[in-house]
Amino acid sequence: MDAYILDAIRTPRGAAKATGSLAQVKPIDLIAGLLREMDKRHRVSRTPIDDFLLGCNTQTGEQGANLARIAAVYAGFENVPGATLNRFCCSSLDAVNLAALQIHAGMSDLVLAGGVESVSRVPMFSDNGAWFSDTAVKEKTRFVHMGTAADLIATLEGFERAELDAYAIQSHQRAAAARDAGKFSPALVPVKNGDGVNLLDRDELIRDNITELIGKFAPSFADETMDGYALEKYPQIENVKHVHHRGNSPAIADGASLVLLGSKEKAHALGIQPRAKIVSFANTACEPVIMLVAAQSATEKAIAKAGLRVQDMARFEFNEGFAAPMLKVLRDLEMDPARLNPNGGTIAMGHALGATGGMLIATLLDEMERSDSQFGVAAIMGGAGLGTATVLERV
């Protein structure tokens, strides 16, 4: 049985800091607001929903205790099961793929999937995982910051800071143009407070003055210990060039995403026109020090599983996990730059960790419809060398 995406929505991305516009909003309220919006659009609370799969990167505190199930009850969906998933940054895209798999297997007819992350309230690494808190584990697995991995890629591939900065400027300019043209509006659900006042109705992190600022940023990821792990694994280089900084790296964001998936029969019974079919998906992993290249291999694998070619993909929504892996994927896959993140990416808009994959799906769907495209792919890289990709066919 084929699995279809019936709709996809998201919150704006808020700056993940105490003064960010979403910092006062609990993560359960971010995702509950989207659940209520999905019900408003499609009255899904009136029909059995087989499952709710929610991605979340840091499952502790306000994001602990199986937030998927509790958020469903909190939003008025008392009879909806729920599971909270963690594949690091790939979590919500993985949730979408696993929801599709349930439908494809005939075990479910209607599934909600998505992700949520409030980094301003539940900081990265606050779950004290062994990967980054246990010294013996850190040493054995060669734990490094993603920025170190990005600098390593730039060093190995010979990318210079000017190239990385040019890509980042393009991301911000494309995002600003898309924002001003209302291209994000179909999927964007403003976040309101309890009195119904808008707290945020647009992505907060886009820098309209990026060209003036970018040359002023100092490299961000120089670390002797982490560089040592990189040089131990890649002895062919003499040192790691530190070329990534605040301007060509993705800022961390708060936000949530939600995707409604179902069979064609269920969609027709609900009077919903399916928007896209999930053709294929793939998960891959790579050596964890360089970590950020797995999304590229996942993209290649998912496209091959679909029996298609890179050239068949009219649009790519690719999580911009730093500028260097983006230049690498453009070169290695001989990708048309106009098809890759035509409305900007996470370098400009921010990375909401466990929620970003669902956001990519929402943006990809809207762009495929706007450009009358048949095939598109969403892809994301995650910590410890994870990669996930999903191929869509518009219907």
N, C-alpha and C positions, 0 to 999 in steps of 0.2 A: 504494500500500500504506500503510495507516495505521500510525503509530508509537505505541507504548504505553510508559508508564512501568511497569516491573515492580516496582521498589523504589527507595527513596531513604533514605540514612542520612547522618549527620554526626557529627563530634566536638562536644564542648562548645566554646564559645568561651572562650579564655583571655586574660587581660589581656596586651597586647603591651608588656611591659616586662621588665627583667631579673629581677624577682621574680615574674613571672607563672607560673602553674602549668605552662604548656606551653613556657616559654622554654628548658628543657633538652632539648626534643624536636625533632629535626631535621625539616624539612618532609617529607622523603622518608619518614620513619617515620609522620608523621601520615596521609599518603595511603595508604601501604602497609598500615597497620592497618585502614583501611576496605576496602581490596581483599580482605584476608584475611577480614574480617567478612562481606563480600558472598559470598565463596566458602563460608563456613561456613553461611550462610543458604540458598544456592541452588546450591551445588556448580558454580558457573559455570566453574571452571578445567577441568572435564571436557568442555566443549563449545567449539567454535571461537568465539572472540570476534573480531569483525571489526575493531574499532578501540577506542581509548581516547583520548578528547579531554579534556584537563585545562586548566582556566583558571588562570592565575597572573599577577598584576599586575607583580611585580618579578622579572624573570627574569635573575638574576645570582647569583654565588656558589652557595650551596646550592640555589638555585632555578633554576639555569641548566642547560645541556646537555640540553635536551628532557627535563624531569623526568618527563613522562608515560611515555615509553618506559622510562626507567631505573627508575622506581618499579615499573612492571609486572614487569620482570625481577627486581628486588630482592624483590618480594613473591611470586615463584614463577610468574608468568604469562609465561613466556619467549616464547611464540608470539603474543603480543598486540602489534599495532602501537601506536604512540602519537604524539600530537602535542600540544604545549603552546601554548595560545592566549592572546592578550592583547587584550582589549577593555576594558582598565582594570577598573573595578569590575564591569562587566557580564560578565566573562570566563567564569565557570562557567555562568551562564544561557545565554550564547551557545554554550558547549560542548554543553549539553543540546539546544539548538535545532538545532545542526549535526548532532548525532547523530541526531535525529529526521528531519532532511532526508535523511541517508544511507539510513535505513530506508524513508522515504516514496518515495525514488527507486528502491527495489529493489536498491540496491548493497550493502546490509548487512542482516543479520538480527538481530544482537545487538551492542550497543555500550555501552561504559561511558563515562560523562561525569561531570565534577565539577570541583573546584577545590581549591587549597591556598594558604595564605599564612601564613608565620611572620614577622610584622613585627618581633617581638622579636629575631630572628636575622638577617633580611634587611630592613633598614629601608626605608621608602618613600623613593624618589628615589635609592637607592644604585646604581641602574643608570645614573645620569647621563645620562638622555635629553635630547635637544636641547630639548624643550619647556620644561624647567625648569633646564637648565644652560648653554645657549647664549644669551648676552645678546641677540643680534640676533633669534633665534627667539622668545625670551620677549616682547620688545617688539612684534614683528610680530603674534604670536598673542594678545597681551595676557594672558599667564599670570597667573592669580590663584589663591589658595587657595580650596578649596571653601567654607570658612567665609565668605570675602568674598562669594562668590556667594549664599550663604544670607542674609547680611545685606542684600545688594542686593535679593533677592526680598522680604524683609520690608519694606524701605523702599518699594519700588515698589507693593506690595500693601497697605501700611498696617497691617501686623501689629505689634502691640505685644508687648513682652517678656512681659507677664502671660499673653497667649494662648499664646505659644510654651512658656512654663514649664508651663502647664496641660496642654498636649499631652504634654510630656515626662514629667510626673508620671503621667499616665494610662498611658504606655508602660511605665514601670517597674512600676506597680502591676499591670497586666495580665500582664506577664512573671513577676512574683513569684507571682501567683496561679496561673498556668499551670504554673510550675515546681513549686509545692507540691502541685498536683493531679496531677502526673505526666503532664501533657499532652505534654511533649517526649520522654517515655521511649521510645515506639515507634521513633523514628528515631535516638535518641542512643546513641552508642557510646563508652563511657568510654575514656580514654587511659591506658594502663598503661606502667610502665617495664619494663626487661628482666627483672625478677624477678616480673612479674605484679602489682605493687602499683599500685593506682589513683593516678594523678597528678591527674586531674580527671574528675568524673562529672556536673558540672552547669555551666551557664553562669556564668562567674565575675564578670561585670561588673554584674549587676543590683544596684541600690541599694535596699535595703529602707527606708532612712532618707532617701529623696529629698526628701520634703516638708520635712524639717528643714534640708537642705543647699542646696536650689536657690536660695534667695534670697541666699546668701553668695558665689555665683560671679560673678567679674568678667568682662566681655566679653573674648573671646579673640582676635578677628580684626582689630583695628584696625591698618592698615598704610597709610602714606601713598602709597606707590607703587601698591599694588593698588587702593586707593580711587580713585586718579587714573585708572586704566584703566577702572574702573566709571563714573566721572563723565564720562569722554570718550565712552563708548559710550551713556550714558543721561543726557544733559545736562538732561533735564526735572527731575532731582532736584538739590537744592543740596548735599547731603552724604549719606553712607551711614550709616544708623543701625546702631550695633553692638549687637546684641541677642542674639547667640548666644554660648554659653559652654559649659563642660564639662558642664553639666547638661542642656541641650537640644540637644546635638550628639552624634553617634555616636562612642563611644570606638573606637579601633582595636583589633582582636583578632587572635589566632592561631587557626587552625582549618582544617578540611578538610571537604569534602562529596563524596558519590559517588552517582550515579544509574545504575540499570540500565535500559536501553531495549531494546525488541525488537518484532518483528512479532507479531501474534496467533498465527500458526502456530508461530513459534519458542517463544513462551511456553508454548503447549499442549504442545509436544514436551518441554519441560523440566519440565512439571507446575507451572508458575507461573501464578497468576491475575493477569492485568493489573490494575493499580490505577487507571490513568487514561489517556485518549488525549490526545495533544497535538493540539489542534484548529487552532491557528494560533500564529504568533509574528511579532514585528516588531522592527526596529532603526530608530531615528531619531537625528537629531542636531539641535542647536540652536546658537545663537550662543554661543561658548565662555566669555564672561565670566559670563553668567547660568547657564550649564551645567546646573543641577540640575533644569530643567523638562523635559528630554527624556524622562524615564521616563513622564511624564504623556502626552506625545504618542505614545510607543510603546504605552502601554496603550490609548489610543483607537484607534490603527491596528490593533493585534492583535485587539481586540474587533470592529472593523468587518470585518476580513478573515475573521473567523469567522461573519459574518452575524448577530451578536448585538448586544445593547445593554448599556450599563453596568449597567442594572437587572437584567440576566440573571445577573450575576456575584454569586453568594452569598457569596464570600469573596475578599478582596484581600490578598495578601502583598506589601507594598510596602516596598522598602528605605527606611528612614527616614534619608535623607541630610539631616539637620538638620530642625528643626521647621517652618520656614517653607514649604518645598515641600510638606510634608504638609498644612498648612492650605490651601494653594492647591489641591491636588488634591481635597481634600474639598469645597471650595466650587465649583470649576469643573466638576467632574463630578457635582455634586449627589449625592454618595456617602453612603450610610447609614453613619454613624460606627461602628456596631456590626459592620459587615462588614469594616472596614479594620483589619488587624493585631489581631484580637481577643485574641491571646495576647502582645501587646507586639511590639516591633520592635527594630531595631538601635540606637536611642537608648538602650534599656535593656540589650540583650544584647551589643552590640558589632558592629563591621563588620570581617569578615575578608577584605576586599578581594576578591581573585580567587576566594575560596571561597563568598562570601555568596549568590550566585545559586542554587547547588545547595542551600544551607541553606534558602532560601525555598521551593524546590520541596518539600523534605522536610516542612517545617512546614505548607505548604498542603495537601499530600496527607493528612496526619494530620487536619487540621482539617476538610477536606471530608468525610472518612469519618465523623468524630465527629458532624458536624452534618447528615449525610445530604444534602450539597449536590451539585448536578449540575455547575455551572460555577464555576470560580475562575480567578484570574489572579495571576501573579507578575511583579513589575516592579522594575527597578533602574536607577538613574542612574549615570553614570560620568564620569570626568574629561574635560575638553575638550568637554563638551556631548553625551555619548553617552547613549542610552537603549535598553533592551531589555525586552520583555515577552513573556510566554507564557501562552496560554489553555489550560486543562485541562478535560476533561470526565471525570467519574468513571464508571467502568464496574464 
